């Protein structure tokens, strides 16, 4: 995977940085992304699996509205796994 960009939005809010990576073997522009909050904690990742299906994992504390816990949980069809 190669880094194709990192964006720091100028919007005040929870997201401070989104970093996107590309797998040159696919036709997609971005295959994997990491989302960080304003204190540089990893709060979510999004990727395409081997079948081209979008997958995501989100910090459990963010999902439960308890703040960042540092534990990522899978999300399938809008439900925690």
Order of alpha helices (4+ residues) and beta strands (2+ residues): beta-beta-beta-beta-beta-alpha-beta-beta
